[in-house]
């Protein structure tokens, strides 16, 4: 795991931003949209967990 808190914070913010962009740009198509929304949510959760891990 990443020990440097600054690197962890930057990576966490990057994952949160990427997840938000994917959620925003997800198409209305049922399958592609659902897959991209799930991917976006997973990236958001990974970013939050990475940012709060001690």
Number of C-alpha atoms within 10 A of each C-alpha: 6 10 9 8 13 11 12 18 16 14 17 22 17 15 22 22 16 17 24 17 12 19 19 12 13 18 15 9 9 9 10 12 16 15 14 18 20 16 16 24 17 15 21 22 16 16 23 16 12 20 20 10 11 7
